């Protein structure tokens, strides 16, 4: 058999024992919190920040969805419902459209993480942005939405 060619009937093995260090695998078991990705941890943070808001305003928020994107799309000039830090959107409130009868708050993970000093700061920032977006959706002052 020529060098570089392989048999058609045997697939190439990917997880080999390189340099005698053992087979590659996950560093942490899937049951430990450290095994979660940054995106999964951020999603959990958003759910945690949304729970007290949703508990108080449940009936008013039945037609609202909350989503997370990694980064914002290219910004269109004159868009309403955008929470920005400088020129980078942190979140956006999308009103219901003809085909979609629900409004949506979209939080942008990477810009929010970039502005936070640590995990507690990120938690506070996500909470503040959610409160501001929900207040914008309800047409109320953010202090009214956050008290409770």
Secondary structure, DSSP 8 states (H G I E B T S, - for coil): --TT---SSS-------GGGS-----SS-TTSGGGS-HHHHHHHHHHHHHHHHHHHSTTTTTTEEEEEESS-----TT-SSEEEETTEEEEEEE---SS--SEEEEEEHHHHHHH-SSHHHHHHHHHHHHHHHHHHHHTS-HHHHH--
